[in-house]
Structures are given as C-alpha cells and as structure tokens.
Amino acid sequence: MEKKEKAKIQEERIAEKLGINEVVGSGATPFFKGDNIGDYIFIEAKIKMKESKSIKVKKEWLEKAKDQAESMRRNNYAVAISFGDSKDYFIVEDEFMIGLYNSLEVVNNILEDVGDLKENILDDEEEKIIKKFLRKYL
C-alpha cells in the first residue's frame, strides 16, 4: 500500500471517529490546510508506513499545525499519529488538554447529579430524556 493510500485511510478513520471533515487533497490547496477539520479543531495527521513501536515527533509538526489552524480560524489543533496500525494518538498543547479535562469533569459531574436527582424528583422517563440529551453531545 502506498503512503498516500495509508494516509487517506487514517484521515477517513479520524473523520469518522470524531464526526469531522477530511480536507480535500490533504491541505494541498492554498485555502484548505491540514488533514481533518471540524468546527472546533484542526488536525494534522502523521502515519508510519510499516507498523512500528516508535515514531519521531517533530516540534515543527506542532508549530505548523498551530499556524495552519490559526489560518483556518480554529483555536484548537492536534497532531494525530499512527504507528502504522489502525489506532490514532493525538498530541495536543497543554492548554487544550486542560480544557478537555475540565470539560470531561463537568460532564461527569452533570451525569452524577442526574443520577442523584433521579432519587429525588425524576421519573424514569424524565431521566431517559435527560440522558439522551446529554449523550447526544458526548
């Protein structure tokens, strides 16, 4: 399999998993950069041709992704790496990671509170509606 084919599979996988778009031509146009883009994130994808246990990460990848994200008017960016298998790992800047963690903490607190509310005021149908609403955004 050629590198372009393998990279395309990775980009499709990321798009499907995150519910975001692939960038046509993988950023080869003057207007659209990167490999994947969503409403809130820009992703540059890197993949090893042969399955490997290591990958050399270059700071320039992160700097380029940040610059391109800004040019695409996205505040958040990540570099997705694959060791040549079907698993992706994401490298993000510390402030973005803190935001992700804090958001997860808020969601978990809401879900716990919904569970506590059930005992007090919610019937089963109300609980199902609230959980369905929350899961829509998780």
C-alpha positions in Angstrom: 0.0 0.0 0.0 1.3 3.4 -0.9 1.8 6.2 1.7 -1.0 8.3 0.2 -3.4 5.4 0.4 -2.5 4.7 4.0 -2.7 8.4 5.0 -6.1 8.6 3.3 -7.3 5.6 5.5 -6.1 7.4 8.6 -7.8 10.7 7.6 -11.1 8.8 6.9 -10.8 7.0 10.3 -10.2 10.3 12.2 -13.1 12.0 10.4 -15.5 9.1 11.2 -14.5 8.8 14.8 -14.6 12.5 15.6 -17.5 13.4 13.3 -15.4 16.0 11.4 -14.4 16.5 7.8 -11.4 15.4 5.8 -9.6 18.2 4.0 -9.8 17.6 0.2 -6.3 17.0 -1.1 -4.9 16.8 2.5 -4.1 20.5 2.6 -2.6 20.8 -0.9 -4.7 23.8 -1.8 -3.9 27.3 -0.8 -7.1 27.8 1.1 -7.6 24.5 3.0 -4.8 23.1 5.1 -4.3 20.1 7.3 -5.9 16.7 7.0 -9.0 17.0 9.1 -11.1 19.9 10.2 -14.1 20.4 12.4 -16.0 23.3 13.8 -13.6 23.5 16.8 -10.4 21.6 15.8 -7.8 21.4 13.1 -5.8 18.1 12.8 -2.6 17.3 11.0 -2.2 13.5 10.6 1.1 11.5 10.5 1.4 7.8 9.9 4.2 5.2 9.7 4.2 3.1 6.6 5.2 0.0 8.4 3.9 -1.0 11.8 6.3 0.3 14.4 6.7 0.7 18.2 8.0 4.3 17.9 7.7 7.4 15.9 9.9 10.5 15.9 7.7 13.5 16.7 9.0 16.8 15.4 8.2 20.1 17.0 7.8 21.7 13.6 4.8 19.5 13.0 3.1 21.1 16.1 4.2 24.6 15.1 2.9 24.1 11.5 -0.4 22.7 12.8 -0.8 25.7 15.1 -0.1 28.2 12.3 -2.4 26.4 9.9 -5.1 26.1 12.5 -5.0 29.8 13.0 -5.1 30.5 9.3 -8.2 28.2 9.2 -9.7 30.2 12.1 -9.6 27.2 14.5 -8.4 27.8 18.1 -7.7 24.2 18.8 -5.3 21.8 17.0 -3.8 18.4 17.3 -1.3 16.2 15.5 -2.7 12.7 15.1 -0.1 10.0 14.9 -0.4 6.3 14.0 2.2 3.7 14.4 1.1 2.1 11.2 -1.8 0.2 12.7 -5.4 1.3 13.0 -5.1 3.2 16.2 -4.6 7.0 16.4 -3.0 9.0 19.2 -3.4 12.8 19.5 -0.7 15.3 20.6 -2.3 18.5 21.9 -1.0 21.6 23.6 -1.3 21.8 27.4 -4.0 24.5 27.5 -6.2 22.4 25.1 -5.6 19.3 27.3 -6.6 21.3 30.4 -9.8 22.4 28.6 -10.6 18.8 27.6 -10.1 17.5 31.1 -12.2 20.3 32.6 -15.0 19.7 30.1 -14.9 15.9 30.9 -15.1 16.7 34.6 -18.1 19.0 34.1 -19.9 16.3 32.0 -19.2 13.6 34.6 -20.5 15.9 37.4 -23.7 16.6 35.5 -24.2 12.8 34.9 -23.7 12.1 38.6 -26.1 14.9 39.6 -28.7 13.5 37.2 -28.3 10.2 39.0 -28.8 11.9 42.3 -31.8 13.8 41.0 -33.5 10.5 39.9 -33.9 9.5 43.5 -35.4 12.8 44.4 -37.6 14.2 41.6 -37.1 12.4 38.3 -39.2 9.6 37.0 -37.7 7.0 34.6 -38.9 8.8 31.5 -37.5 12.1 32.5 -34.2 10.5 33.3 -34.1 8.9 29.9 -34.8 12.2 28.2 -32.0 14.0 30.1 -29.5 11.2 29.5 -30.4 11.0 25.8 -29.9 14.8 25.5 -26.5 14.6 27.2 -25.3 11.6 25.2 -26.2 13.5 22.0 -23.3 15.8 22.8 -20.9 13.3 24.3 
